[in-house]
């Protein structure tokens, strides 16, 4: 019997595609649509959601039916309602996986789960990015070469304000000499988070086979391992006090009954 598919929701603010013709030409179905097509697989049940939908497409029902949520945001972080952010954070605590891409490092949900500002250095000149796999034993790195090149990308550079317990899997080098912790994981409550840097909207990064391989591996690693509320919000059932028992206490070698 085949296991149930992983239920994936790809969230994209979908702003650049509507405002910038070059981005619309590069991603005619939106970043979310391109990712949904490129990541399609028999073991994944993929849906998409965008900022302009009611509750940003992330209703309680949608999140309850999501195992792994992918998040891409850039120009409208402040437009995301705090109530929706809190709803997503609670789902991660309960076990849902969260994969944050590229400029999502400044999203409300990324900063809430990191407990940091998420700030970094950046430069957009379309330079080469070399992504190094520094933890090839991690499942997200399965089948990924020692390094791969992305011909044109936006530079992100250190220092990167992320949580101290981040487990780094990928490190990037750019033509300008900067390095960057471009792929790392966190455990939050019962859920996992994975951040992956590549994916600037002005470049065809989401057509890159190795980038898609990392994202696909990330989705499968982020699949929930437990399904229970965290922390418990219900009042535990009252228990009857334990009946008194006769105990023997030992003090300075003297045993009293």
C-alpha positions in Angstrom: 0.0 0.0 0.0 1.4 3.4 -1.1 1.8 6.0 1.7 -0.3 9.1 1.5 1.4 11.9 -0.5 3.0 14.8 1.3 0.6 17.7 1.3 2.5 20.8 0.1 1.3 24.4 0.0 3.5 26.8 -2.0 2.9 30.4 -0.8 4.1 33.4 -2.9 3.2 37.0 -2.3 2.9 37.3 -6.2 3.7 41.0 -6.3 6.7 41.2 -8.6 5.0 39.1 -11.3 2.1 41.7 -11.5 4.3 44.8 -11.3 7.4 43.9 -13.3 7.0 42.7 -16.9 10.5 41.0 -16.9 9.5 38.9 -13.9 6.1 38.0 -15.5 7.9 37.0 -18.7 10.4 34.8 -16.7 7.7 33.3 -14.5 4.4 33.6 -16.5 2.5 31.4 -14.0 4.1 33.2 -11.0 6.9 31.9 -8.9 4.4 29.6 -7.1 3.1 28.2 -10.4 6.6 27.5 -11.7 7.6 25.8 -8.5 4.4 23.7 -8.4 5.1 22.5 -12.0 8.9 21.9 -11.5 8.5 20.1 -8.1 5.5 17.9 -9.2 6.0 14.3 -8.2 3.8 11.3 -7.4 4.5 11.5 -3.7 3.6 15.2 -3.5 0.1 16.8 -3.5 0.8 20.4 -4.3 -1.4 23.4 -4.0 -0.6 27.2 -4.1 -1.6 30.3 -2.2 -0.9 34.0 -2.6 -1.0 37.2 -0.7 -4.1 38.7 -2.4 -6.4 35.7 -1.5 -8.6 36.0 1.6 -6.5 35.3 4.7 -3.6 35.2 2.2 -4.8 31.7 1.1 -3.6 30.3 4.5 -6.9 29.7 6.3 -7.1 27.4 9.3 -8.5 24.6 7.0 -5.7 25.0 4.4 -2.9 24.9 7.1 -4.6 21.9 8.8 -4.3 20.1 5.4 -0.6 21.2 4.9 2.3 19.0 5.8 5.0 21.3 4.3 4.6 25.0 3.6 7.0 26.8 1.1 7.3 30.5 1.6 8.5 33.2 -0.9 8.2 36.8 -0.1 10.1 40.0 -0.8 8.2 43.3 -1.4 5.2 42.9 0.9 6.4 41.4 4.2 4.5 44.1 6.0 1.2 43.2 4.2 1.0 39.8 5.8 -1.5 39.9 8.6 -0.1 39.1 12.1 -3.0 36.7 12.8 -2.0 34.6 9.8 1.7 34.6 10.8 0.7 33.4 14.3 -1.5 30.7 12.7 1.5 29.5 10.7 3.8 29.6 13.7 1.4 27.5 15.7 1.2 24.9 12.9 5.0 24.7 12.8 5.0 24.1 16.6 2.4 21.4 16.0 4.6 19.6 13.5 4.2 21.3 10.0 7.4 21.8 8.0 8.3 25.3 6.8 10.7 25.9 3.8 11.6 29.6 3.5 13.2 30.7 0.3 15.5 33.6 -0.6 14.2 37.0 0.6 11.8 35.3 2.9 14.6 35.9 5.5 12.9 39.2 6.3 9.4 37.7 6.5 7.5 37.9 9.7 7.3 34.2 10.1 11.1 33.7 9.5 12.0 36.3 12.1 9.4 34.9 14.6 10.8 31.4 14.4 14.4 32.5 14.4 14.0 35.0 17.2 16.3 37.3 15.2 16.2 40.3 12.8 17.1 38.1 9.8 19.3 40.9 8.4 22.2 40.5 6.1 24.4 42.2 3.4 23.2 42.1 -0.2 24.0 43.3 -3.7 22.1 42.8 -6.9 24.4 42.7 -9.9 23.7 39.3 -11.3 26.9 37.6 -10.3 27.8 33.9 -10.1 27.0 32.0 -6.9 28.8 28.8 -6.1 26.9 26.8 -3.6 29.0 24.4 -1.5 27.5 21.4 0.3 29.2 21.3 3.7 27.1 18.5 5.3 26.8 15.9 2.6 25.4 13.4 5.1 22.3 15.4 5.7 19.1 14.0 3.9 18.5 17.4 2.3 21.9 17.1 0.6 21.1 13.6 -0.8 22.2 13.4 -4.5 23.5 17.0 -4.5 27.1 17.4 -5.8 29.9 18.8 -3.7 29.2 22.2 -5.2 27.1 23.7 -8.0 27.1 27.0 -9.8 24.2 29.4 -10.4 25.4 31.8 -13.2 23.3 34.8 -12.2 22.0 35.6 -8.7 21.6 38.3 -6.1 24.4 38.4 -3.6 23.7 37.8 0.1 26.6 38.2 2.5 27.5 37.7 6.1 26.9 38.5 8.8 23.5 36.8 8.6 21.4 37.3 11.7 20.0 33.8 12.4 19.5 31.7 15.5 22.5 30.2 17.2 21.1 26.7 17.0 20.9 26.7 13.1 22.4 23.6 11.5 24.2 24.8 8.3 24.1 22.4 5.3 25.0 24.8 2.4 27.5 27.7 2.1 27.6 30.1 -0.8 30.5 32.0 -2.3 30.0 35.0 -4.7 32.2 36.6 -7.3 32.7 39.7 -5.0 34.3 37.5 -2.4 31.4 37.2 0.1 30.3 34.0 1.7 26.9 33.2 3.1 25.2 30.4 5.1 22.8 29.7 2.3 21.0 26.6 3.6 20.2 25.8 7.3 17.7 24.0 9.4 16.0 24.7 12.8 13.8 22.6 15.0 10.9 24.6 16.4 8.4 22.8 18.7 7.5 19.5 16.9 8.1 21.1 13.4 11.2 21.7 11.3 12.3 24.7 9.3 14.6 24.9 6.3 15.9 28.1 4.8 17.5 28.1 1.3 18.9 31.3 -0.2 18.7 31.0 -4.0 15.6 32.3 -5.8 15.8 36.0 -6.7 12.8 36.8 -8.9 14.8 38.6 -11.6 16.8 35.4 -12.5 15.7 31.9 -13.7 16.9 30.2 -10.5 13.8 28.2 -10.1 14.5 26.4 -13.4 18.0 25.3 -12.1 18.0 21.5 -11.6 20.2 21.5 -8.5 18.2 24.2 -6.8 15.0 22.2 -7.5 16.8 19.0 -6.1 17.6 20.8 -2.9 14.0 22.1 -2.5 12.5 18.6 -3.3 14.8 17.0 -0.7 13.9 19.7 1.8 10.2 19.1 1.3 10.6 15.4 2.0 12.8 16.0 5.1 10.3 18.5 6.5 7.4 16.1 6.4 5.9 16.0 9.9 7.1 13.3 12.2 4.4 13.8 14.9 0.9 15.1 14.8 -0.1 16.6 18.1 -0.8 20.1 19.6 2.3 21.9 20.9 2.0 23.1 23.6 -1.1 21.4 24.8 -3.9 24.0 25.1 -6.5 21.8 26.8 -6.7 21.3 30.6 -5.5 17.8 31.5 -7.9 15.4 33.0 -7.7 15.5 36.8 -6.1 12.5 38.4 -6.9 10.8 41.7 -4.1 11.3 44.2 -1.7 8.4 44.5 -2.6 6.4 47.6 -0.1 6.7 50.4 2.4 3.8 50.7 4.8 2.7 53.3 8.3 3.8 52.4 11.6 2.9 53.9 13.9 5.9 54.4 17.6 5.4 54.9 19.6 8.0 56.9 23.1 7.5 58.1 22.7 3.8 57.8 19.6 3.6 59.9 16.5 2.1 58.3 13.1 3.1 59.8 9.9 1.3 59.0 
